[in-house]
Amino acid sequence: MKMKAVLFASTVAFSDQSLNLDEGVADVLVATLFLHYPDMLHFCDSSPFVVKIREAMVVQSIGESEVLAWSSTIRREFIPASQPSTSPSDDSDRLGIVLKLVQRQTEQISVLILQNKQLEERLLAAEDKLHTPSGTTT
C-alpha cells in the first residue's frame, strides 16, 4: 500500500530489523485507519487522525473519494451483512434482516454524502478563486 510507507515511515527505517514494524501489522493498521476514516471525518474533521491521513493522501496523490471507497469496501468485507434466508421463521427474523440491510445502505449513503460535501466545498473554493480579482486592470 502506498499509504503505509507514508504513515509508518518512522517505524520501518531502523537498521536493526527487530525494531521495525512488521509488514502485516502495518497492513492491518492502515486498513483500520481507512475503516474508521469516514466516522472520524464526520465527527471531527480537524482531528490529528484526519489531518495525518489527509497529509499522507497529498503526498501519495490519493483522492479522498478513493479512501472513502476503500473504507466502504473494508467495512463490507470485515463487517458483512447477514445473508437473508429464503424463509425466515417469523416476523422478528424478517425485521432483523431488514434492519441490517437498512444499516448497510445507511453506511453507504453516509459515505456518498461525505463525498458530495467535499466536492461541494472544492467547487465553492474554485468559484471563490474565479470571482476574486487577482489584480487591478485599467
C-alpha positions in Angstrom: 0.0 0.0 0.0 1.2 3.4 -0.8 -0.2 5.0 2.3 1.6 2.6 4.6 5.0 3.9 3.6 4.0 7.5 4.5 2.0 6.8 7.6 4.6 4.5 9.2 7.8 5.9 7.8 9.3 6.4 11.2 8.7 2.8 12.2 10.3 0.9 9.3 13.7 2.7 8.8 15.7 1.2 11.7 18.9 -0.6 10.8 18.1 -3.2 13.5 15.2 -5.1 11.8 13.8 -6.3 15.1 12.8 -2.7 15.9 10.9 -2.2 12.6 7.1 -2.6 12.4 6.0 -5.9 10.9 4.6 -5.6 7.4 1.4 -7.5 8.3 0.8 -5.3 11.4 1.3 -2.2 9.2 -1.3 -3.5 6.7 -3.8 -4.2 9.5 -3.2 -0.7 10.9 -3.7 1.0 7.6 -6.9 -1.0 7.0 -8.2 0.0 10.4 -7.4 3.7 9.7 -9.2 3.5 6.4 -12.2 1.7 8.1 -12.7 4.5 10.6 -11.8 7.4 8.4 -15.4 8.3 7.4 -16.6 8.3 11.0 -13.7 10.5 12.2 -14.3 12.8 9.2 -17.9 13.1 10.3 -17.3 13.7 14.0 -14.2 15.8 13.9 -12.7 16.7 10.6 -9.9 18.7 12.2 -8.6 15.8 14.4 -5.0 14.8 14.2 -6.1 11.5 12.8 -7.9 13.1 9.9 -5.1 15.7 9.4 -2.4 12.9 9.2 -4.5 10.8 6.7 -5.0 13.9 4.5 -1.3 14.7 4.6 -0.5 11.2 3.5 -3.1 11.4 0.8 -1.5 14.6 -0.6 2.0 13.0 -0.5 0.7 10.0 -2.4 -1.7 11.9 -4.7 -4.7 9.9 -3.5 -8.1 11.5 -3.5 -10.4 11.4 -0.5 -13.0 9.6 -2.6 -10.6 6.7 -3.1 -10.0 6.4 0.7 -13.8 6.6 1.3 -14.3 3.9 -1.3 -11.6 1.7 0.4 -13.3 2.3 3.8 -16.6 1.1 2.4 -15.0 -1.9 0.8 -13.2 -2.9 4.0 -16.4 -2.4 6.1 -18.3 -4.7 3.7 -15.6 -7.4 3.9 -15.0 -7.4 7.6 -18.4 -6.5 8.9 -20.6 -8.4 6.4 -24.3 -8.1 6.4 -26.0 -11.4 7.2 -27.4 -13.2 4.2 -31.2 -13.3 4.2 -32.5 -16.8 4.5 -35.1 -18.0 2.0 -37.8 -18.5 4.6 -37.5 -16.6 7.8 -39.2 -18.4 10.6 -41.1 -15.4 12.0 -41.5 -11.6 11.8 -38.7 -10.9 14.2 -36.2 -12.7 11.9 -37.5 -10.7 8.9 -37.3 -7.5 10.8 -33.7 -8.2 11.8 -32.8 -8.8 8.2 -34.4 -5.6 7.0 -32.7 -3.6 9.8 -29.3 -4.9 8.8 -29.9 -4.1 5.1 -31.1 -0.6 6.1 -28.0 -0.1 8.2 -25.7 -1.2 5.3 -27.5 1.2 3.0 -27.2 4.0 5.5 -23.5 3.5 5.8 -23.1 3.7 2.0 -25.3 6.8 1.9 -23.2 8.4 4.6 -20.0 7.8 2.5 -21.7 9.3 -0.5 -22.9 12.3 1.5 -19.3 12.9 2.7 -18.0 12.7 -0.8 -20.7 15.1 -2.0 -19.9 17.7 0.7 -16.2 17.6 -0.1 -16.9 18.1 -3.8 -19.2 21.0 -3.0 -16.5 22.6 -0.8 -14.0 22.2 -3.6 -16.4 23.7 -6.1 -17.1 26.7 -3.8 -13.4 27.2 -3.3 -12.8 27.2 -7.1 -15.7 29.6 -7.6 -14.3 32.0 -5.0 -10.9 31.9 -6.8 -12.6 32.8 -10.0 -14.6 35.7 -8.6 -11.8 37.3 -6.5 -9.9 39.9 -8.5 -6.3 38.9 -8.9 -5.2 42.5 -9.6 -6.3 45.8 -10.8 -6.6 46.4 -14.5 -7.1 49.7 -16.3 
